[in-house]
Amino acid sequence: MHMDKNPAIPDAAAGPAAYRQYARDWLQAHLPAHMRSDSLDYRTPTLDECRAWEASMYQAGLAGMTWPRAYGGLGLSLREHLAVNKEVGALSMPESVSSIGKELAGPIIQAVGREDQKQFFLPRILAMEHYWCQGFSEPDAGSDLARLRTKATQEGEQWRINGQKIWTSGAAKAHYCLLLTRTGTVADKHRGLLMFAVPMDTPGIRVVPIKSIDGKDSFAEVFFDDVVVPDGARLGEPDEGWNAAIRVLSIERATNRMYRAWRFECELRQLVAACKSDPALSQLLQDGHYERRIGEVLGEIDALKGLVERTVDQLVAGERIGARGSLTKLYWSECHQKFAELALSLVSHVTPRSSALARRARKHFTTAYLFARAETIYAGTTEVQLDIIAQRIMDLPTELAK
């Protein structure tokens, strides 16, 4: 199950620059044109195509960078991870179909899982054998995890789970759910929370897809009706779920999809190239209004790059990011929404007589705009991030933070 090291993969002593060049060369040589959204050959890849592509990236040493070698990783530092992410972001490739497994479930299993859980789950996540979903949000809780109601009751050597989750990305395809439950009452708030790795084929689990505004059904409601799992499915000790959840969320907000700033820059290049391919749109690019907006977006992308690189420096130095992850989440979500509004404003001028590249850009960026509306909601709403920043970073009194 452990990855056989490709002789071409640089070793740890080579440094981030060498790894970045290796990643650039490999990705340019292997990414199919039909998986690049800036190509006229693009078509929406299937789940199997995405799985195969990500599995090949792993075999090439471009996934699991920081995971221990004992669990299928490369045992490198966040600096090599960031170097690869810069090159992943620089290409208009599909988003990972396993980001929850790689960037949320994997790190939390490493942090609180037992050794047998690490040996079983981690290599299979990297090899794209297991997909995961995240069962945190609930209809009456939203971003406030202290209000969740899904109940886990211990019965000897097993647990019985009842409750409901919502906005669960990828639930229909997932093999496992990273599930946060309550062992006490809602009045306990953050006490009495417990996390599980629950197989999605367990009897009593029902997945109901939710169609989002962009026409996709990647979200779902998940119902747990007398779902029985063994005690071995538990991740961490009872009452440890809150700290584990906070650790997951700080990971998600600070380091999840570290390539975002470079992907936003890639999208901006794609947008400008599409506009330059069409005379009418090319004229718009020279309008002072659009020049100013493009300049503002570029500045915000550069600031986001700096924030990500500073975060990596802090983590490598052994610092805990904690609440500061909310700064990154707040900034990238608002930055990308601003870009999506700019893109939609430009491509709205595309007509049936526009260039083929411009027509494709209209379809792509219209869908991107619709999806971006959710970016200030998922992974914690903007309001929640502002509360965290006010209370835990600025140390404002509660009455002023509201």
BAFI-483983 format. One record per residue (C-alpha): x, y, z; residue number from 1; residue in one letter. Coordinates in Angstrom, 2 decimals. Example, Ala and Ser with C-alpha at 12.3 -4.5 7.8 and 13.67 -1.06 7.14 Angstrom:
- c1;c2;c3;k;r
- 12.30;-4.50;7.80;1;A .
- 13.67;-1.06;7.14;2;S .
***
This chain:
- c1;c2;c3;k;r
- 0.00;0.00;0.00;1;M .
- 3.01;2.31;0.40;2;H .
- 4.03;4.34;-2.63;3;M .
- 7.04;3.09;-4.56;4;D .
- 9.29;6.10;-4.97;5;K .
- 9.63;7.27;-8.56;6;N .
- 13.35;7.68;-9.29;7;P .
- 12.63;11.03;-10.95;8;A .
- 11.07;12.50;-7.80;9;I .
- 13.50;14.88;-6.06;10;P .
- 14.52;13.87;-2.56;11;D .
- 14.12;16.01;0.53;12;A .
- 17.60;17.48;0.19;13;A .
- 16.80;18.95;-3.24;14;A .
- 14.71;21.74;-1.73;15;G .
- 11.43;23.44;-2.70;16;P .
- 12.76;25.09;-5.87;17;A .
- 13.78;21.75;-7.36;18;A .
- 10.48;20.22;-6.39;19;Y .
- 8.57;23.09;-7.95;20;R .
- 10.44;22.67;-11.25;21;Q .
- 9.80;18.93;-11.17;22;Y .
- 6.08;19.53;-10.54;23;A .
- 5.89;22.10;-13.36;24;R .
- 7.55;19.78;-15.87;25;D .
- 5.47;16.75;-14.88;26;W .
- 2.13;18.55;-14.88;27;L .
- 2.78;20.26;-18.21;28;Q .
- 3.70;16.92;-19.74;29;A .
- 0.86;14.83;-18.31;30;H .
- -2.25;16.99;-17.81;31;L .
- -4.65;16.06;-20.66;32;P .
- -5.96;18.95;-22.77;33;A .
- -9.55;17.80;-22.24;34;H .
- -9.11;18.39;-18.48;35;M .
- -7.94;22.00;-18.91;36;R .
- -10.82;24.47;-18.73;37;S .
- -8.83;27.02;-20.77;38;D .
- -8.57;24.61;-23.72;39;S .
- -11.03;24.32;-26.61;40;L .
- -10.71;20.55;-26.14;41;D .
- -12.10;20.77;-22.61;42;Y .
- -15.00;18.60;-21.51;43;R .
- -16.22;17.93;-18.00;44;T .
- -14.14;14.98;-16.76;45;P .
- -15.88;11.97;-15.23;46;T .
- -15.31;10.90;-11.64;47;L .
- -13.25;7.94;-12.87;48;D .
- -11.08;10.24;-15.00;49;E .
- -10.49;12.54;-12.04;50;C .
- -9.69;9.59;-9.80;51;R .
- -7.18;8.22;-12.31;52;A .
- -5.59;11.65;-12.76;53;W .
- -5.18;12.23;-9.03;54;E .
- -3.85;8.70;-8.55;55;A .
- -1.21;9.40;-11.21;56;S .
- -0.28;12.66;-9.43;57;M .
- 0.20;10.67;-6.23;58;Y .
- 2.38;8.10;-7.96;59;Q .
- 4.43;11.00;-9.35;60;A .
- 5.02;12.33;-5.83;61;G .
- 2.65;15.30;-6.05;62;L .
- 0.29;14.30;-3.23;63;A .
- 0.84;13.36;0.40;64;G .
- 3.89;15.57;0.48;65;M .
- 3.95;16.09;4.24;66;T .
- 2.40;12.77;5.30;67;W .
- 4.74;10.27;6.99;68;P .
- 6.32;7.70;4.70;69;R .
- 4.96;4.94;6.95;70;A .
- 1.45;5.87;5.75;71;Y .
- 2.20;6.30;2.07;72;G .
- 3.42;9.90;2.10;73;G .
- 6.75;11.47;1.23;74;L .
- 7.68;12.86;4.64;75;G .
- 8.60;16.29;3.23;76;L .
- 7.91;19.74;4.64;77;S .
- 5.15;22.27;3.99;78;L .
- 7.62;24.18;1.84;79;R .
- 7.69;21.39;-0.76;80;E .
- 3.91;21.09;-0.40;81;H .
- 3.52;24.80;-1.17;82;L .
- 5.96;24.57;-4.08;83;A .
- 3.82;21.87;-5.69;84;V .
- 0.62;23.76;-4.93;85;N .
- 1.90;26.81;-6.78;86;K .
- 2.26;24.71;-9.93;87;E .
- -1.09;22.95;-9.41;88;V .
- -2.71;26.37;-9.12;89;G .
- -0.95;27.68;-12.22;90;A .
- -2.89;25.26;-14.43;91;L .
- -6.65;25.26;-15.07;92;S .
- -7.06;21.66;-13.94;93;M .
- -10.10;20.19;-12.19;94;P .
- -10.50;20.59;-8.44;95;E .
- -9.64;17.49;-6.44;96;S .
- -12.49;15.01;-6.02;97;V .
- -10.83;13.89;-2.79;98;S .
- -9.92;17.15;-1.05;99;S .
- -11.95;16.27;2.06;100;I .
- -10.03;13.03;2.44;101;G .
- -6.62;14.51;1.70;102;K .
- -6.93;17.83;3.49;103;E .
- -9.41;17.20;6.32;104;L .
- -9.89;13.50;7.17;105;A .
- -6.24;12.61;6.61;106;G .
- -4.76;15.28;8.91;107;P .
- -7.31;14.63;11.66;108;I .
- -6.66;10.87;11.53;109;I .
- -2.96;11.60;11.84;110;Q .
- -3.67;13.84;14.85;111;A .
- -6.12;11.73;16.89;112;V .
- -6.44;8.35;15.16;113;G .
- -5.12;5.05;16.51;114;R .
- -2.19;3.41;14.78;115;E .
- -4.39;0.79;13.09;116;D .
- -6.65;3.58;11.77;117;Q .
- -3.66;5.43;10.35;118;K .
- -2.33;2.29;8.67;119;Q .
- -5.71;1.50;7.14;120;F .
- -7.10;4.88;6.10;121;F .
- -4.18;7.10;5.16;122;L .
- -2.58;5.11;2.29;123;P .
- -6.01;4.45;0.77;124;R .
- -6.87;8.17;0.80;125;I .
- -3.68;9.02;-1.08;126;L .
- -4.12;6.15;-3.55;127;A .
- -7.66;7.42;-4.35;128;M .
- -9.24;4.18;-3.12;129;E .
- -11.45;5.94;-0.56;130;H .
- -13.45;9.15;-0.90;131;Y .
- -14.60;11.01;2.22;132;W .
- -17.32;13.49;3.11;133;C .
- -17.52;15.77;6.15;134;Q .
- -20.57;15.48;8.40;135;G .
- -20.42;18.68;10.46;136;F .
- -23.17;21.19;9.49;137;S .
- -26.77;20.55;10.52;138;E .
- -30.08;22.25;9.64;139;P .
- -30.37;23.94;13.05;140;D .
- -26.67;24.45;13.68;141;A .
- -25.07;25.75;10.47;142;G .
- -21.62;27.11;11.26;143;S .
- -22.22;26.93;15.02;144;D .
- -20.98;23.44;15.84;145;L .
- -21.74;23.90;19.53;146;A .
- -25.43;23.58;18.63;147;R .
- -25.27;20.30;16.71;148;L .
- -27.78;17.61;17.70;149;R .
- -26.72;14.38;15.95;150;T .
- -26.57;11.94;18.88;151;K .
- -24.19;9.03;19.48;152;A .
- -25.19;6.66;22.27;153;T .
- -22.76;4.01;23.48;154;Q .
- -24.13;0.47;23.72;155;E .
- -21.35;-1.79;24.97;156;G .
- -18.70;-2.07;22.25;157;E .
- -20.72;-0.14;19.69;158;Q .
- -22.40;3.25;19.17;159;W .
- -25.90;4.05;17.88;160;R .
- -26.12;7.28;15.88;161;I .
- -29.24;9.29;15.08;162;N .
- -29.45;12.69;13.44;163;G .
- -29.13;14.69;10.25;164;Q .
- -26.37;16.55;8.41;165;K .
- -26.72;19.06;5.58;166;I .
- -24.53;20.66;2.88;167;W .
- -22.43;17.50;2.93;168;T .
- -20.19;17.78;-0.13;169;S .
- -19.57;14.57;-2.06;170;G .
- -21.77;12.40;0.18;171;A .
- -23.17;10.45;-2.78;172;A .
- -19.73;9.19;-3.83;173;K .
- -18.05;8.96;-0.42;174;A .
- -16.93;5.71;1.15;175;H .
- -16.54;7.27;4.62;176;Y .
- -17.95;10.20;6.54;177;C .
- -15.89;12.24;9.00;178;L .
- -18.82;12.56;11.38;179;L .
- -19.13;14.87;14.37;180;L .
- -21.71;13.76;16.95;181;T .
- -22.92;14.62;20.43;182;R .
- -22.80;12.20;23.35;183;T .
- -24.61;14.51;25.79;184;G .
- -27.21;17.24;25.33;185;T .
- -27.23;20.46;23.31;186;V .
- -26.90;22.34;26.60;187;A .
- -23.39;20.86;26.87;188;D .
- -22.38;23.02;23.87;189;K .
- -18.79;22.12;22.97;190;H .
- -18.52;19.43;25.64;191;R .
- -19.49;15.84;24.86;192;G .
- -18.65;15.93;21.13;193;L .
- -17.21;12.83;19.50;194;L .
- -15.88;12.20;15.99;195;M .
- -16.25;8.99;13.96;196;F .
- -15.09;7.50;10.68;197;A .
- -18.40;6.04;9.49;198;V .
- -18.64;3.80;6.38;199;P .
- -21.31;5.32;4.12;200;M .
- -22.74;1.89;3.28;201;D .
- -23.71;1.31;6.94;202;T .
- -27.41;0.42;7.26;203;P .
- -29.53;3.39;8.30;204;G .
- -27.63;6.05;6.31;205;I .
- -29.71;7.85;3.67;206;R .
- -28.27;10.42;1.26;207;V .
- -30.60;12.98;-0.36;208;V .
- -28.88;15.14;-3.04;209;P .
- -29.34;18.94;-3.02;210;I .
- -29.24;20.74;-6.37;211;K .
- -27.29;23.99;-6.07;212;S .
- -27.72;27.22;-8.02;213;I .
- -25.11;26.15;-10.61;214;D .
- -27.20;23.09;-11.49;215;G .
- -24.92;20.58;-9.78;216;K .
- -25.91;18.13;-7.06;217;D .
- -22.61;17.77;-5.22;218;S .
- -24.25;18.71;-1.90;219;F .
- -26.55;16.45;0.07;220;A .
- -28.54;15.95;3.23;221;E .
- -27.46;12.85;5.10;222;V .
- -29.82;11.12;7.54;223;F .
- -28.59;8.75;10.26;224;F .
- -31.42;6.53;11.52;225;D .
- -30.27;4.04;14.17;226;D .
- -26.87;3.73;12.51;227;V .
- -24.74;1.27;14.51;228;V .
- -20.94;1.43;14.28;229;V .
- -18.28;-0.39;16.32;230;P .
- -16.23;1.45;18.91;231;D .
- -13.31;1.03;16.51;232;G .
- -14.90;3.68;14.25;233;A .
- -14.34;6.30;16.93;234;R .
- -11.65;8.93;16.19;235;L .
- -10.21;10.10;19.48;236;G .
- -11.67;9.87;22.94;237;E .
- -15.18;10.87;24.04;238;P .
- -15.33;14.60;24.78;239;D .
- -12.33;15.16;22.48;240;E .
- -14.51;15.96;19.47;241;G .
- -14.57;19.72;19.95;242;W .
- -10.80;20.07;19.93;243;N .
- -10.59;17.68;16.99;244;A .
- -13.26;19.67;15.11;245;A .
- -11.51;22.97;15.77;246;I .
- -8.28;21.43;14.52;247;R .
- -10.04;20.28;11.36;248;V .
- -11.53;23.72;10.77;249;L .
- -8.24;25.53;11.35;250;S .
- -6.64;23.18;8.81;251;I .
- -9.50;23.79;6.38;252;E .
- -9.38;27.56;6.75;253;R .
- -5.59;28.02;6.72;254;A .
- -4.09;25.29;4.52;255;T .
- -6.89;23.60;2.55;256;N .
- -6.29;24.02;-1.20;257;R .
- -3.17;26.06;-0.61;258;M .
- -2.98;26.70;-4.34;259;Y .
- -5.98;29.05;-4.34;260;R .
- -4.09;32.33;-4.90;261;A .
- -2.19;30.82;-7.84;262;W .
- -5.42;29.32;-9.23;263;R .
- -7.13;32.74;-9.02;264;F .
- -4.20;34.20;-10.95;265;E .
- -4.55;31.40;-13.51;266;C .
- -8.26;32.18;-13.86;267;E .
- -7.48;35.86;-14.39;268;L .
- -5.01;34.96;-17.17;269;R .
- -7.65;32.69;-18.70;270;Q .
- -10.22;35.50;-18.60;271;L .
- -7.86;38.06;-20.16;272;V .
- -6.75;35.62;-22.88;273;A .
- -10.38;34.88;-23.78;274;A .
- -11.16;38.61;-24.00;275;C .
- -8.09;39.29;-26.14;276;K .
- -9.26;36.60;-28.58;277;S .
- -12.30;38.73;-29.44;278;D .
- -12.07;42.32;-30.85;279;P .
- -15.06;43.69;-28.93;280;A .
- -13.96;42.22;-25.60;281;L .
- -10.38;43.28;-26.25;282;S .
- -11.61;46.87;-26.41;283;Q .
- -13.27;46.48;-23.03;284;L .
- -9.95;45.48;-21.47;285;L .
- -8.60;48.93;-22.39;286;Q .
- -11.46;50.70;-20.65;287;D .
- -10.23;52.47;-17.51;288;G .
- -13.01;50.95;-15.43;289;H .
- -11.92;47.40;-16.22;290;Y .
- -8.22;48.22;-16.03;291;E .
- -8.76;49.47;-12.48;292;R .
- -10.80;46.41;-11.47;293;R .
- -8.24;44.01;-12.92;294;I .
- -5.49;45.87;-11.08;295;G .
- -7.41;45.60;-7.80;296;E .
- -7.89;41.87;-8.24;297;V .
- -4.20;41.39;-9.05;298;L .
- -3.26;43.27;-5.89;299;G .
- -5.56;41.13;-3.77;300;E .
- -4.18;37.94;-5.31;301;I .
- -0.64;39.04;-4.47;302;D .
- -1.70;39.81;-0.91;303;A .
- -3.27;36.36;-0.63;304;L .
- -0.06;34.77;-1.88;305;K .
- 1.83;36.62;0.84;306;G .
- -0.65;35.48;3.49;307;L .
- -0.31;31.84;2.41;308;V .
- 3.50;31.99;2.34;309;E .
- 3.57;33.62;5.77;310;R .
- 1.28;30.88;7.11;311;T .
- 3.67;28.22;5.81;312;V .
- 6.63;30.00;7.44;313;D .
- 4.75;30.08;10.75;314;Q .
- 3.78;26.43;10.58;315;L .
- 7.31;25.34;9.64;316;V .
- 8.54;27.35;12.65;317;A .
- 6.26;25.25;14.85;318;G .
- 3.55;27.84;15.48;319;E .
- -0.13;26.89;15.81;320;R .
- -2.31;28.81;13.37;321;I .
- -5.54;28.40;15.33;322;G .
- -7.89;31.36;14.93;323;A .
- -5.63;33.00;12.35;324;R .
- -6.94;30.48;9.84;325;G .
- -10.09;32.60;9.80;326;S .
- -8.10;35.50;8.30;327;L .
- -7.07;33.35;5.34;328;T .
- -10.56;31.92;4.85;329;K .
- -12.20;35.35;5.00;330;L .
- -9.69;36.88;2.60;331;Y .
- -9.64;34.20;-0.11;332;W .
- -13.43;33.85;-0.20;333;S .
- -14.05;37.58;-0.58;334;E .
- -11.13;37.95;-3.01;335;C .
- -12.51;35.24;-5.29;336;H .
- -16.04;36.58;-5.17;337;Q .
- -14.71;39.95;-6.29;338;K .
- -12.88;38.29;-9.19;339;F .
- -15.96;36.26;-10.14;340;A .
- -18.02;39.46;-10.32;341;E .
- -15.40;41.02;-12.60;342;L .
- -15.33;37.92;-14.82;343;A .
- -19.11;37.80;-15.13;344;L .
- -19.22;41.50;-15.99;345;S .
- -16.79;40.94;-18.88;346;L .
- -18.19;37.69;-20.28;347;V .
- -21.73;39.08;-20.18;348;S .
- -20.71;40.97;-23.33;349;H .
- -20.05;37.72;-25.23;350;V .
- -22.42;37.15;-28.16;351;T .
- -23.00;34.19;-30.52;352;P .
- -20.62;35.96;-32.95;353;R .
- -17.79;36.14;-30.41;354;S .
- -14.71;33.93;-30.68;355;S .
- -14.94;30.28;-29.67;356;A .
- -12.59;30.94;-26.75;357;L .
- -14.77;33.81;-25.54;358;A .
- -17.95;31.72;-25.80;359;R .
- -16.35;28.96;-23.76;360;R .
- -15.17;31.53;-21.22;361;A .
- -18.73;32.81;-20.84;362;R .
- -19.98;29.37;-19.93;363;K .
- -17.06;28.69;-17.60;364;H .
- -17.09;31.98;-15.71;365;F .
- -20.87;32.13;-15.42;366;T .
- -20.77;28.77;-13.64;367;T .
- -17.77;29.93;-11.58;368;A .
- -19.67;33.04;-10.50;369;Y .
- -22.64;31.00;-9.31;370;L .
- -20.41;28.62;-7.34;371;F .
- -18.45;31.51;-5.83;372;A .
- -21.59;32.81;-4.12;373;R .
- -21.19;29.93;-1.64;374;A .
- -17.56;30.67;-0.84;375;E .
- -18.42;33.08;1.96;376;T .
- -20.71;30.44;3.48;377;I .
- -18.99;27.05;3.36;378;Y .
- -16.08;26.25;5.70;379;A .
- -17.61;28.81;8.07;380;G .
- -19.56;31.91;7.08;381;T .
- -18.02;35.37;6.82;382;T .
- -19.96;36.35;9.94;383;E .
- -18.44;33.47;11.90;384;V .
- -14.94;34.36;10.68;385;Q .
- -15.41;37.98;11.73;386;L .
- -16.57;36.89;15.18;387;D .
- -13.52;34.63;15.57;388;I .
- -11.16;37.40;14.44;389;I .
- -12.78;39.93;16.78;390;A .
- -12.89;37.70;19.84;391;Q .
- -9.86;35.43;19.52;392;R .
- -7.36;37.59;17.64;393;I .
- -8.31;41.19;18.47;394;M .
- -9.56;40.23;21.95;395;D .
- -12.53;42.56;21.67;396;L .
- -15.21;42.39;24.37;397;P .
- -18.08;40.14;23.32;398;T .
- -20.57;43.02;23.21;399;E .
- -18.32;44.92;20.76;400;L .
- -17.68;41.85;18.60;401;A .
- -21.38;41.45;17.82;402;K .
***
